[in-house]
Amino acid sequence: TDLRPLDILSEAVPARGMRVFQVQGVRGFQLSSSRPRALGFPASRLFIHCDRFPEEFSIIVTLRALRVPAKVSAAGRAGRGRGPRCQPAVPARAVPQRNEYIFTLMVEESPSVLVGLRYAPDKLHFLFWSQERAGGWQTRVTFPNVSLSDNQWHTLILAVSGQSFSLTVDCSIPKDVVVETPFPASLSVRRASFYLGNRRRRKGVFTGLLRQLVLLPGADATPQICHAVNFKVATLSVPTVLQDVPAKPVSNEVLKHPYGHDMKVTLGARPRCSKQEKAQFWFNASRRGLYLCNGSTWLSMLEVQHRLDYVEEYQNLVTNSETMGIEVFTIPKVGLFAAMANRITPPGSAIYRWMDGKFVHYQNIPTHQAQSWKYFTIGKKVSL
């Protein structure tokens, strides 16, 4: 069983409609409701080796749900002839909706939610689709008395195993629910996509801040999360752009860094980085790396795993005959050599020596229809 955390939020970065805000010294993404499909990505990017959703798992969410005034936003009436007043950290865009989706997993061209998490006032709902019967049906697991809309950061841990569903909020006492319909043992995610903060529609879009959204297959994540000092913002995996938390919390205000503005992302080959491109992002699709231009160089924002999965041509050795085999060996206190087994005689087989960073011709040995060389030692004697 692979217990590697699957960071759903990081997979969606960068995406149009994601802005970074900082509240109470903690950063999170605000999601736009204008283009909900832009906040999605194929499930195959997470489920690489298998197109089945895990049967047992945990979902870890760190969020800040808004509590917005009923009639008019605080920013709308601030300072009308009464002197300056404090502005809210996040613009109040709308009155809280009855249901807001934290995330959904949906199949293309189907309105059904395979897996989803949404909250209503004082309730949290976990949705999943069961395909065991003809046509399938959707099950909703409800956790009552869950108050999130208080403008505070909260970390939720939902652990699922069969018919048992457990919700832990801020490492408090878990809320356990047992339902008749177990979570499916084989839920296909083929042609499915994850959507952040929506169900592929504008209605029900998440209006708060989202900092962490992780799927941990095969385990209850509570022991890993609830040992932290500040459990409300405890992290298992958080996008790199949200990790730079100041040592001292600042006042509630919009982040002044370049990535606090609308993201401008360039795809393709490495673009130019100058003062004109400052604060722009470049996404290297081949290496899955995100970079930020600081006015002169590209700074890495998401960690790129460097690995040697190719060999570049370093030197081209042209032999005098068809080479059937190569033996590379080292003679102590002499150097590194390469013996070529050449088929045609003359000139025989060539020996090359490593000098000044390259192989140079060193010696010819008469051979006839040579196929290969073997280097060996007997005692202190060196033989080829």
C-alpha positions, 0 to 999 in steps of 0.5 A: 500500500502506497501511503504517500500523501496526494496533494490535490491543491498543489496539482491545481497550481497554477490555475486561473482564478486562484489568488493568494491572501494572508490572514492571521499570519497564514496564507491561503488560496481564494478561488474565483467563481467565474470559471469553475472548470479552470480550477480542475485537473484530470484525476489521472495526474494523481492516480498514476498506477491505478484508476481506482479511488482507494477503499480506505483513506483520509482527506485533510483540509485546512480552510477559513470559511467566511462570515459575511454580513447579510446585506452589504459587505464591510468594504462597501460602507467603510469610511463614508464620512466617518473617518477611516475604518479597517478593511477586511482581509478578503473582499466580501464577494457574496452572502454565504450560500447554503452549500459550498463545495470544498472539492468534487471528483466528477466524470466528464459529461456527467452531473454526478459527484463521485466523491465530494465534500461540502459544508452548510451552516453548522453541517458538513456533508461527504458525498460519494457515488456507489456503482454496485447497483444498476444506474448507481446512487449517491450517498450523503454522510452528514456530520451535524454541529460543525461550525466553520463560518467564524472567520477562523482557520480550521483543519478537518480530517475525514477518515473513511473505512467501509461503513465508518466515517470519522470527522476530526475538527481541530484535533478535538473529539472525533465525530463518528458516523456509521451508514448502511451504504459502505464506501465502494471498494472499487470506485473507478476514476477513469475520465474523472477530474478533481475540481477545487471549491466547486462542482463544475458550476458557479453555484455553490463555489467555495467563498473562503480561503483554502490552504490544504487539501490532501488525500492520504490513501490507506490510513487515518491521518489524525495521528500525523496531524494532531501532534502539532503545536498549532493544530488548526493550521497543521500541515501534511502537504501544502503548496510551496507558494503558501509555505512562507509564513512570516514569523510574526503575524501581520494585520489582516490585509491583502498580500503585497507580494507579486503572487497576491495579484492575478496570476499571469502564467507563461507556458512553453520554452523558457521565456525571457525574465526582465523587469517587464516580466517581473511578477509573472509565472512560467510553468515548465510542463515537461518538468512540472516546475513553477517559476516566478520572475523576480526581474532578472532570474526565474525563481523556483516556486514548486520543487522539481525532482531532478533525475538523470533519465537521459544521457547527453552526447559527450564525445564521439570516437571514430574508429577505423573499423566496425567496433563489436565491443568496448571494455573500459578499465583502470590500470592503477597509477596509470589511468583510465582506458577503453579497448575497442574490439574491431572486426577488420584487420588491419589496423586491428583494435584500438586502445584509448586513454582518458586525458584532459577530459576526453579519450585519445588514441593510445595504442593499436593491437593486432587482432583478427575478427575481434568480438570483445575484450576482457580486463583482469588481474592476477596478483599484481599483473594486469592483463587484457 
